[in-house]
């Protein structure tokens, strides 16, 4: 590649991408984000409850397994 080709590629790249400073959102997005975070509800899937129940049954059936489970936590 010679200097002419490099200049041509630079010009094509500059023309194809808009300047970053011109890309501003039309409004402030932070209040909308706060409303979305406040509206979010916490839901626990059934599988998590099943795992917690199985762990409780396991520790009640085999109390000697409690130190082993605590070790792996």
C-alpha positions, 0 to 999 in steps of 0.5 A: 500500500502506498500513501495514497491508498492509506489516505483514501482508506482514512477518508472512507473510514471517517466518512462512514462513522459519525462523530461520537460527540454528536450522538447524545440521547434525546432525554435523560435516561437515569430517571427511567432506569431508576423506575425500572429498578424500583418496579422489578420484583424478586421471584425465586424459581421453584427449582431453588426452593426444591434444592433448599428443601432437599438440602434441609431433608438431607441435613435432617436425615444425616446430621453428620453431613453438616460439617462436610457441607459447611466445608464446601461452602 
